[in-house]
Amino acid sequence: MWVFDLRNFAFLHVNQAAVQSYGYSRADFLAMTILDIRPVEHVVLLLREELLEHQHNSTREPWVHRRKNGSLFKVEITSHEMTFNGHPAELVLARYVAELK
């Protein structure tokens, strides 16, 4: 799970499971945005959904994410809009689906 800022997509908080699953340290995550954990070819899809379609509070089809070591895997995302430490934010639960080759 993590929380990200809806204005600039920066990670605001990550739990230990995200640190273990993605291979980034907590400090790494907090210096990144949600765009950084996606393959380049998926960034446009994410931006369209977040900026143009304003789809928050949703369960979505599987997304492809990237670990620190570069490996790709599918996750199902469930998210809810919220305020976190004064920031408009989204709470995200990413559930592992499958490895990609």
DRENKEPA-774383 format. One record per residue: x, y, z of N, C-alpha, C in turn; residue in three letters; residue number from 1. Coordinates in Angstrom, 3 decimals. Example, Ala and Ser with C-alpha at 12.3 -4.5 7.8 and 13.67 -1.06 7.14 Angstrom:
<atom n_px="13.190" n_py="-5.690" n_pz="7.800" ca_px="12.300" ca_py="-4.500" ca_pz="7.800" c_px="13.200" c_py="-3.300" c_pz="7.800" residu="ALA" num="1"/>
<atom n_px="12.850" n_py="-2.250" n_pz="7.080" ca_px="13.670" ca_py="-1.060" ca_pz="7.140" c_px="12.900" c_py="0.030" c_pz="7.870" residu="SER" num="2"/>
***
This chain:
<atom n_px="0.841" n_py="-1.181" n_pz="0.000" ca_px="0.000" ca_py="0.000" ca_pz="0.000" c_px="0.876" c_py="1.231" c_pz="0.000" residu="MET" num="1"/>
<atom n_px="0.327" n_py="2.289" n_pz="-0.560" ca_px="0.992" ca_py="3.582" ca_pz="-0.507" c_px="-0.037" c_py="4.690" c_pz="-0.644" residu="TRP" num="2"/>
<atom n_px="0.412" n_py="5.896" n_pz="-0.343" ca_px="-0.381" ca_py="7.104" ca_pz="-0.532" c_px="0.432" c_py="8.009" c_pz="-1.436" residu="VAL" num="3"/>
<atom n_px="-0.232" n_py="8.604" n_pz="-2.451" ca_px="0.462" ca_py="9.544" ca_pz="-3.318" c_px="-0.328" c_py="10.839" c_pz="-3.442" residu="PHE" num="4"/>
<atom n_px="0.384" n_py="11.910" n_pz="-3.715" ca_px="-0.181" ca_py="13.250" ca_pz="-3.868" c_px="-0.837" c_py="13.355" c_pz="-5.239" residu="ASP" num="5"/>
<atom n_px="-2.111" n_py="13.716" n_pz="-5.279" ca_px="-2.834" ca_py="13.817" ca_pz="-6.540" c_px="-2.367" c_py="14.983" c_pz="-7.407" residu="LEU" num="6"/>
<atom n_px="-1.686" n_py="15.955" n_pz="-6.831" ca_px="-1.237" ca_py="17.116" ca_pz="-7.622" c_px="0.038" c_py="16.823" c_pz="-8.401" residu="ARG" num="7"/>
<atom n_px="0.962" n_py="16.081" n_pz="-7.813" ca_px="2.252" ca_py="15.872" ca_pz="-8.483" c_px="2.671" c_py="14.398" c_pz="-8.529" residu="ASN" num="8"/>
<atom n_px="1.813" n_py="13.502" n_pz="-8.059" ca_px="2.025" ca_py="12.050" ca_pz="-8.095" c_px="3.159" c_py="11.563" c_pz="-7.196" residu="PHE" num="9"/>
<atom n_px="3.674" n_py="12.409" n_pz="-6.313" ca_px="4.752" ca_py="12.014" ca_pz="-5.406" c_px="4.226" c_py="11.045" c_pz="-4.346" residu="ALA" num="10"/>
<atom n_px="5.045" n_py="10.028" n_pz="-4.039" ca_px="4.710" ca_py="9.154" ca_pz="-2.929" c_px="4.777" c_py="9.961" c_pz="-1.637" residu="PHE" num="11"/>
<atom n_px="3.753" n_py="9.822" n_pz="-0.806" ca_px="3.729" ca_py="10.483" ca_pz="0.497" c_px="3.967" c_py="9.500" c_pz="1.632" residu="LEU" num="12"/>
<atom n_px="3.627" n_py="8.247" n_pz="1.397" ca_px="3.800" ca_py="7.203" ca_pz="2.408" c_px="3.780" c_py="5.852" c_pz="1.707" residu="HIS" num="13"/>
<atom n_px="4.587" n_py="4.918" n_pz="2.182" ca_px="4.554" ca_py="3.534" ca_pz="1.699" c_px="4.656" c_py="2.605" c_pz="2.897" residu="VAL" num="14"/>
<atom n_px="4.020" n_py="1.448" n_pz="2.785" ca_px="4.137" ca_py="0.505" ca_pz="3.891" c_px="5.295" c_py="-0.457" c_pz="3.644" residu="ASN" num="15"/>
<atom n_px="5.591" n_py="-1.265" n_pz="4.634" ca_px="6.728" ca_py="-2.183" ca_pz="4.558" c_px="6.540" c_py="-3.231" c_pz="3.456" residu="GLN" num="16"/>
<atom n_px="5.310" n_py="-3.631" n_pz="3.211" ca_px="5.060" ca_py="-4.618" ca_pz="2.152" c_px="5.461" c_py="-4.064" c_pz="0.791" residu="ALA" num="17"/>
<atom n_px="5.214" n_py="-2.781" n_pz="0.542" ca_px="5.634" ca_py="-2.164" ca_pz="-0.728" c_px="7.158" c_py="-2.131" c_pz="-0.821" residu="ALA" num="18"/>
<atom n_px="7.813" n_py="-1.784" n_pz="0.265" ca_px="9.281" ca_py="-1.757" ca_pz="0.290" c_px="9.828" c_py="-3.138" c_pz="-0.056" residu="VAL" num="19"/>
<atom n_px="9.291" n_py="-4.173" n_pz="0.547" ca_px="9.766" ca_py="-5.535" ca_pz="0.293" c_px="9.426" c_py="-6.009" c_pz="-1.119" residu="GLN" num="20"/>
<atom n_px="8.239" n_py="-5.714" n_pz="-1.596" ca_px="7.797" ca_py="-6.206" ca_pz="-2.898" c_px="8.478" c_py="-5.514" c_pz="-4.077" residu="SER" num="21"/>
<atom n_px="8.759" n_py="-4.224" n_pz="-3.939" ca_px="9.296" ca_py="-3.451" ca_pz="-5.054" c_px="10.818" c_py="-3.307" c_pz="-5.001" residu="TYR" num="22"/>
<atom n_px="11.414" n_py="-3.530" n_pz="-3.834" ca_px="12.867" ca_py="-3.460" ca_pz="-3.721" c_px="13.431" c_py="-2.073" c_pz="-3.498" residu="GLY" num="23"/>
<atom n_px="12.581" n_py="-1.073" n_pz="-3.474" ca_px="13.022" ca_py="0.293" ca_pz="-3.175" c_px="12.973" c_py="0.498" c_pz="-1.671" residu="TYR" num="24"/>
<atom n_px="13.888" n_py="1.275" n_pz="-1.124" ca_px="13.817" ca_py="1.621" ca_pz="0.290" c_px="12.688" c_py="2.633" c_pz="0.482" residu="SER" num="25"/>
<atom n_px="12.301" n_py="2.839" n_pz="1.718" ca_px="11.285" ca_py="3.853" ca_pz="2.015" c_px="11.760" c_py="5.220" c_pz="1.514" residu="ARG" num="26"/>
<atom n_px="13.039" n_py="5.539" n_pz="1.728" ca_px="13.594" ca_py="6.824" ca_pz="1.259" c_px="13.554" c_py="6.912" c_pz="-0.263" residu="ALA" num="27"/>
<atom n_px="13.852" n_py="5.792" n_pz="-0.952" ca_px="13.749" ca_py="5.770" ca_pz="-2.415" c_px="12.334" c_py="6.138" c_pz="-2.845" residu="ASP" num="28"/>
<atom n_px="11.351" n_py="5.429" n_pz="-2.280" ca_px="9.953" ca_py="5.690" ca_pz="-2.641" c_px="9.596" c_py="7.160" c_pz="-2.432" residu="PHE" num="29"/>
<atom n_px="9.975" n_py="7.712" n_pz="-1.292" ca_px="9.571" ca_py="9.079" ca_pz="-0.963" c_px="10.266" c_py="10.127" c_pz="-1.823" residu="LEU" num="30"/>
<atom n_px="11.264" n_py="9.715" n_pz="-2.595" ca_px="11.927" ca_py="10.609" ca_pz="-3.546" c_px="11.410" c_py="10.393" c_pz="-4.969" residu="ALA" num="31"/>
<atom n_px="10.395" n_py="9.524" n_pz="-5.124" ca_px="9.884" ca_py="9.146" ca_pz="-6.438" c_px="8.427" c_py="9.557" c_pz="-6.593" residu="MET" num="32"/>
<atom n_px="7.920" n_py="9.378" n_pz="-7.809" ca_px="6.492" ca_py="9.525" ca_pz="-8.079" c_px="5.952" c_py="8.174" c_pz="-8.522" residu="THR" num="33"/>
<atom n_px="4.636" n_py="8.065" n_pz="-8.612" ca_px="4.034" ca_py="6.812" ca_pz="-9.057" c_px="4.380" c_py="6.514" c_pz="-10.511" residu="ILE" num="34"/>
<atom n_px="4.830" n_py="7.509" n_pz="-11.252" ca_px="5.243" ca_py="7.276" ca_pz="-12.641" c_px="6.527" c_py="6.465" c_pz="-12.705" residu="LEU" num="35"/>
<atom n_px="7.343" n_py="6.564" n_pz="-11.665" ca_px="8.647" ca_py="5.894" ca_pz="-11.644" c_px="8.566" c_py="4.376" c_pz="-11.491" residu="ASP" num="36"/>
<atom n_px="7.421" n_py="3.854" n_pz="-11.071" ca_px="7.310" ca_py="2.402" ca_pz="-10.896" c_px="6.581" c_py="1.755" c_pz="-12.064" residu="ILE" num="37"/>
<atom n_px="6.443" n_py="2.491" n_pz="-13.144" ca_px="5.774" ca_py="1.969" ca_pz="-14.330" c_px="6.704" c_py="1.964" c_pz="-15.523" residu="ARG" num="38"/>
<atom n_px="6.523" n_py="0.997" n_pz="-16.415" ca_px="7.281" ca_py="1.045" ca_pz="-17.664" c_px="6.892" c_py="2.309" c_pz="-18.437" residu="PRO" num="39"/>
<atom n_px="7.823" n_py="2.866" n_pz="-19.169" ca_px="7.596" ca_py="4.120" ca_pz="-19.890" c_px="6.328" c_py="4.051" c_pz="-20.743" residu="VAL" num="40"/>
<atom n_px="6.113" n_py="2.934" n_pz="-21.407" ca_px="4.964" ca_py="2.828" ca_pz="-22.307" c_px="3.617" c_py="2.834" c_pz="-21.583" residu="GLU" num="41"/>
<atom n_px="3.609" n_py="2.698" n_pz="-20.264" ca_px="2.367" ca_py="2.715" ca_pz="-19.493" c_px="2.104" c_py="4.063" c_pz="-18.822" residu="HIS" num="42"/>
<atom n_px="3.064" n_py="4.957" n_pz="-18.855" ca_px="2.920" ca_py="6.252" ca_pz="-18.188" c_px="1.796" c_py="7.062" c_pz="-18.812" residu="VAL" num="43"/>
<atom n_px="1.686" n_py="7.071" n_pz="-20.133" ca_px="0.628" ca_py="7.838" ca_pz="-20.798" c_px="-0.746" c_py="7.332" c_pz="-20.373" residu="VAL" num="44"/>
<atom n_px="-0.918" n_py="6.028" n_pz="-20.264" ca_px="-2.194" ca_py="5.471" ca_pz="-19.819" c_px="-2.552" c_py="5.948" c_pz="-18.418" residu="LEU" num="45"/>
<atom n_px="-1.578" n_py="5.931" n_pz="-17.538" ca_px="-1.807" ca_py="6.377" ca_pz="-16.168" c_px="-2.145" c_py="7.860" c_pz="-16.123" residu="LEU" num="46"/>
<atom n_px="-1.389" n_py="8.683" n_pz="-16.838" ca_px="-1.650" ca_py="10.123" ca_pz="-16.841" c_px="-3.032" c_py="10.425" c_pz="-17.389" residu="LEU" num="47"/>
<atom n_px="-3.437" n_py="9.739" n_pz="-18.442" ca_px="-4.772" ca_py="9.968" ca_pz="-19.008" c_px="-5.843" c_py="9.637" c_pz="-17.967" residu="ARG" num="48"/>
<atom n_px="-5.679" n_py="8.524" n_pz="-17.289" ca_px="-6.674" ca_py="8.132" ca_pz="-16.292" c_px="-6.718" c_py="9.125" c_pz="-15.132" residu="GLU" num="49"/>
<atom n_px="-5.554" n_py="9.497" n_pz="-14.616" ca_px="-5.506" ca_py="10.375" ca_pz="-13.445" c_px="-5.877" c_py="11.821" c_pz="-13.774" residu="GLU" num="50"/>
<atom n_px="-5.392" n_py="12.341" n_pz="-14.905" ca_px="-5.585" ca_py="13.759" ca_pz="-15.214" c_px="-6.836" c_py="14.042" c_pz="-16.031" residu="LEU" num="51"/>
<atom n_px="-7.126" n_py="13.215" n_pz="-17.008" ca_px="-8.238" ca_py="13.505" ca_pz="-17.902" c_px="-9.537" c_py="12.840" c_pz="-17.473" residu="LEU" num="52"/>
<atom n_px="-9.448" n_py="11.620" n_pz="-17.028" ca_px="-10.658" ca_py="10.891" ca_pz="-16.681" c_px="-11.010" c_py="11.021" c_pz="-15.207" residu="GLU" num="53"/>
<atom n_px="-10.084" n_py="11.521" n_pz="-14.394" ca_px="-10.298" ca_py="11.743" ca_pz="-12.952" c_px="-10.893" c_py="10.509" c_pz="-12.280" residu="HIS" num="54"/>
<atom n_px="-10.343" n_py="9.359" n_pz="-12.596" ca_px="-10.862" ca_py="8.129" ca_pz="-12.014" c_px="-10.137" c_py="7.832" c_pz="-10.699" residu="GLN" num="55"/>
<atom n_px="-10.812" n_py="8.129" n_pz="-9.617" ca_px="-10.305" ca_py="7.830" ca_pz="-8.283" c_px="-11.326" c_py="6.914" c_pz="-7.615" residu="HIS" num="56"/>
<atom n_px="-10.985" n_py="6.395" n_pz="-6.456" ca_px="-11.894" ca_py="5.522" ca_pz="-5.717" c_px="-12.359" c_py="4.358" c_pz="-6.585" residu="ASN" num="57"/>
<atom n_px="-11.412" n_py="3.606" n_pz="-7.086" ca_px="-11.805" ca_py="2.588" ca_pz="-8.044" c_px="-11.014" c_py="1.297" c_pz="-7.869" residu="SER" num="58"/>
<atom n_px="-11.563" n_py="0.267" n_pz="-8.471" ca_px="-10.842" ca_py="-0.975" ca_pz="-8.673" c_px="-10.571" c_py="-1.022" c_pz="-10.164" residu="THR" num="59"/>
<atom n_px="-9.356" n_py="-1.269" n_pz="-10.544" ca_px="-8.968" ca_py="-1.162" ca_pz="-11.942" c_px="-8.452" c_py="-2.482" c_pz="-12.466" residu="ARG" num="60"/>
<atom n_px="-8.427" n_py="-2.566" n_pz="-13.787" ca_px="-7.825" ca_py="-3.726" ca_pz="-14.436" c_px="-6.351" c_py="-3.785" c_pz="-14.062" residu="GLU" num="61"/>
<atom n_px="-5.746" n_py="-4.930" n_pz="-14.281" ca_px="-4.324" ca_py="-5.046" ca_pz="-13.914" c_px="-3.429" c_py="-4.010" c_pz="-14.591" residu="PRO" num="62"/>
<atom n_px="-2.458" n_py="-3.518" n_pz="-13.832" ca_px="-1.434" ca_py="-2.595" ca_pz="-14.314" c_px="-0.097" c_py="-3.308" c_pz="-14.266" residu="TRP" num="63"/>
<atom n_px="0.834" n_py="-2.853" n_pz="-15.057" ca_px="2.192" ca_py="-3.376" ca_pz="-15.012" c_px="3.041" c_py="-2.418" c_pz="-14.173" residu="VAL" num="64"/>
<atom n_px="3.750" n_py="-2.953" n_pz="-13.211" ca_px="4.658" ca_py="-2.180" ca_pz="-12.369" c_px="6.071" c_py="-2.714" c_pz="-12.534" residu="HIS" num="65"/>
<atom n_px="7.047" n_py="-1.880" n_pz="-12.123" ca_px="8.460" ca_py="-2.228" ca_pz="-12.256" c_px="9.128" c_py="-2.170" c_pz="-10.893" residu="ARG" num="66"/>
<atom n_px="9.875" n_py="-3.221" n_pz="-10.578" ca_px="10.668" ca_py="-3.234" ca_pz="-9.345" c_px="11.969" c_py="-2.465" c_pz="-9.561" residu="ARG" num="67"/>
<atom n_px="12.690" n_py="-2.239" n_pz="-8.481" ca_px="13.975" ca_py="-1.552" ca_pz="-8.555" c_px="14.952" c_py="-2.299" c_pz="-9.460" residu="LYS" num="68"/>
<atom n_px="14.889" n_py="-3.624" n_pz="-9.472" ca_px="15.801" ca_py="-4.415" ca_pz="-10.296" c_px="15.378" c_py="-4.461" c_pz="-11.767" residu="ASN" num="69"/>
<atom n_px="14.280" n_py="-3.785" n_pz="-12.120" ca_px="13.821" ca_py="-3.718" ca_pz="-13.500" c_px="12.809" c_py="-4.768" c_pz="-13.889" residu="GLY" num="70"/>
<atom n_px="12.590" n_py="-5.775" n_pz="-13.052" ca_px="11.617" ca_py="-6.811" ca_pz="-13.398" c_px="10.204" c_py="-6.235" c_pz="-13.380" residu="SER" num="71"/>
<atom n_px="9.364" n_py="-6.774" n_pz="-14.260" ca_px="7.990" ca_py="-6.299" ca_pz="-14.406" c_px="7.020" c_py="-7.323" c_pz="-13.858" residu="LEU" num="72"/>
<atom n_px="5.908" n_py="-6.842" n_pz="-13.311" ca_px="4.876" ca_py="-7.721" ca_pz="-12.791" c_px="3.532" c_py="-7.017" c_pz="-12.857" residu="PHE" num="73"/>
<atom n_px="2.464" n_py="-7.800" n_pz="-12.852" ca_px="1.113" ca_py="-7.250" ca_pz="-12.890" c_px="0.567" c_py="-7.122" c_pz="-11.477" residu="LYS" num="74"/>
<atom n_px="-0.186" n_py="-6.044" n_pz="-11.262" ca_px="-0.888" ca_py="-5.828" ca_pz="-10.005" c_px="-2.305" c_py="-5.366" c_pz="-10.306" residu="VAL" num="75"/>
<atom n_px="-3.225" n_py="-5.684" n_pz="-9.413" ca_px="-4.556" ca_py="-5.107" ca_pz="-9.452" c_px="-4.575" c_py="-3.980" c_pz="-8.434" residu="GLU" num="76"/>
<atom n_px="-5.118" n_py="-2.854" n_pz="-8.826" ca_px="-5.113" ca_py="-1.656" ca_pz="-7.997" c_px="-6.514" c_py="-1.369" c_pz="-7.473" residu="ILE" num="77"/>
<atom n_px="-6.604" n_py="-1.116" n_pz="-6.186" ca_px="-7.809" ca_py="-0.570" ca_pz="-5.576" c_px="-7.376" c_py="0.728" c_pz="-4.905" residu="THR" num="78"/>
<atom n_px="-8.119" n_py="1.807" n_pz="-5.154" ca_px="-7.684" ca_py="3.097" ca_pz="-4.612" c_px="-8.868" c_py="3.910" c_pz="-4.107" residu="SER" num="79"/>
<atom n_px="-8.557" n_py="4.817" n_pz="-3.195" ca_px="-9.570" ca_py="5.693" ca_pz="-2.616" c_px="-8.973" c_py="7.075" c_pz="-2.404" residu="HIS" num="80"/>
<atom n_px="-9.685" n_py="8.076" n_pz="-2.862" ca_px="-9.249" ca_py="9.462" ca_pz="-2.687" c_px="-9.399" c_py="9.844" c_pz="-1.213" residu="GLU" num="81"/>
<atom n_px="-8.454" n_py="10.655" n_pz="-0.740" ca_px="-8.449" ca_py="11.057" ca_pz="0.660" c_px="-7.597" c_py="12.313" c_pz="0.822" residu="MET" num="82"/>
<atom n_px="-7.534" n_py="12.836" n_pz="2.023" ca_px="-6.587" ca_py="13.898" ca_pz="2.360" c_px="-5.558" c_py="13.278" c_pz="3.290" residu="THR" num="83"/>
<atom n_px="-4.266" n_py="13.507" n_pz="2.989" ca_px="-3.185" ca_py="12.947" ca_pz="3.791" c_px="-2.233" c_py="14.074" c_pz="4.162" residu="PHE" num="84"/>
<atom n_px="-2.145" n_py="14.371" n_pz="5.446" ca_px="-1.294" ca_py="15.468" ca_pz="5.932" c_px="-1.518" c_py="16.755" c_pz="5.137" residu="ASN" num="85"/>
<atom n_px="-2.770" n_py="17.052" n_pz="4.849" ca_px="-3.117" ca_py="18.281" ca_pz="4.151" c_px="-3.001" c_py="18.216" c_pz="2.638" residu="GLY" num="86"/>
<atom n_px="-2.607" n_py="17.073" n_pz="2.095" ca_px="-2.454" ca_py="16.918" ca_pz="0.644" c_px="-3.661" c_py="16.181" c_pz="0.067" residu="HIS" num="87"/>
<atom n_px="-4.202" n_py="16.637" n_pz="-1.072" ca_px="-5.171" ca_py="15.791" ca_pz="-1.766" c_px="-4.417" c_py="14.554" c_pz="-2.236" residu="PRO" num="88"/>
<atom n_px="-4.900" n_py="13.393" n_pz="-1.877" ca_px="-4.110" ca_py="12.183" ca_pz="-2.069" c_px="-4.993" c_py="11.014" c_pz="-2.465" residu="ALA" num="89"/>
<atom n_px="-4.320" n_py="9.940" n_pz="-2.802" ca_px="-5.006" ca_py="8.695" ca_pz="-3.105" c_px="-4.297" c_py="7.574" c_pz="-2.356" residu="GLU" num="90"/>
<atom n_px="-5.078" n_py="6.774" n_pz="-1.650" ca_px="-4.582" ca_py="5.590" ca_pz="-0.956" c_px="-4.703" c_py="4.424" c_pz="-1.931" residu="LEU" num="91"/>
<atom n_px="-3.617" n_py="3.696" n_pz="-2.132" ca_px="-3.572" ca_py="2.635" ca_pz="-3.138" c_px="-3.205" c_py="1.305" c_pz="-2.501" residu="VAL" num="92"/>
<atom n_px="-3.975" n_py="0.293" n_pz="-2.830" ca_px="-3.646" ca_py="-1.087" ca_pz="-2.503" c_px="-3.296" c_py="-1.763" c_pz="-3.824" residu="LEU" num="93"/>
<atom n_px="-2.058" n_py="-2.221" n_pz="-3.952" ca_px="-1.619" ca_py="-2.940" ca_pz="-5.141" c_px="-1.507" c_py="-4.417" c_pz="-4.768" residu="ALA" num="94"/>
<atom n_px="-2.279" n_py="-5.244" n_pz="-5.442" ca_px="-2.274" ca_py="-6.682" ca_pz="-5.162" c_px="-1.572" c_py="-7.414" c_pz="-6.300" residu="ARG" num="95"/>
<atom n_px="-0.531" n_py="-8.157" n_pz="-5.952" ca_px="0.255" ca_py="-8.908" ca_pz="-6.918" c_px="-0.632" c_py="-9.872" c_pz="-7.698" residu="TYR" num="96"/>
<atom n_px="-0.434" n_py="-9.925" n_pz="-9.035" ca_px="-1.175" ca_py="-10.849" ca_pz="-9.879" c_px="-0.236" c_py="-11.873" c_pz="-10.518" residu="VAL" num="97"/>
<atom n_px="0.810" n_py="-11.392" n_pz="-11.214" ca_px="1.694" ca_py="-12.330" ca_pz="-11.931" c_px="2.973" c_py="-11.643" c_pz="-12.369" residu="ALA" num="98"/>
<atom n_px="4.033" n_py="-12.462" n_pz="-12.509" ca_px="5.292" ca_py="-11.990" ca_pz="-13.078" c_px="5.144" c_py="-11.876" c_pz="-14.587" residu="GLU" num="99"/>
<atom n_px="5.901" n_py="-10.974" n_pz="-15.179" ca_px="5.962" ca_py="-10.851" ca_pz="-16.641" c_px="7.348" c_py="-11.238" c_pz="-17.097" residu="LEU" num="100"/>
<atom n_px="7.443" n_py="-11.776" n_pz="-18.278" ca_px="8.765" ca_py="-12.173" ca_pz="-18.795" c_px="9.182" c_py="-11.267" c_pz="-19.907" residu="LYS" num="101"/>
***
